[in-house]
Amino acid sequence: METSSPQPRPPTVAVSRWVYRFGIVLVFVLGLAIGSAGTWWAVTWQFGPPFGAWRGERGPRFEPVMERLTRRLGLSDRQRQEIEPIVRDVHLRMMELRRRLQPEVWQTLDDGMQRIRPHLTEAQRERADRQFERMHNRFRGGP
């Protein structure tokens, strides 16, 4: 019978721990990158550039509406040219209506909040006040 000398064990424990940790970090980083890119693509596809931020414009624009109409309805170039002035006009009228009615809307919301507050605990009031303030900031262009 032949006796064979034992084979030296390769350093699998150290390598496999390193590969395992690297693999976890790699999967996490790739997931974060793919998720971020997918979210950006989905938001941009659905809503267009955020209120003209890519062009340094301020305020909502009607172009994303035209892009969605063109894409969803399959408008031809001729149809787009005919419809665009109508969409622009409606958009401007809606902006004016919003500008005119917004103070009344905020007053109604403020009144409702003041009527709700007495029914809340102190902790709930603090949370509701923070939530209401965030809503005000978001719709008024604050932080």
Summary of the structure (lengths in Angstrom):
residues: 143
radius of gyration: 28.8
end to end distance: 82.6
largest distance: 100.8
contacts: 265
relative contact order: 0.04
helix: 80%
strand: 0%
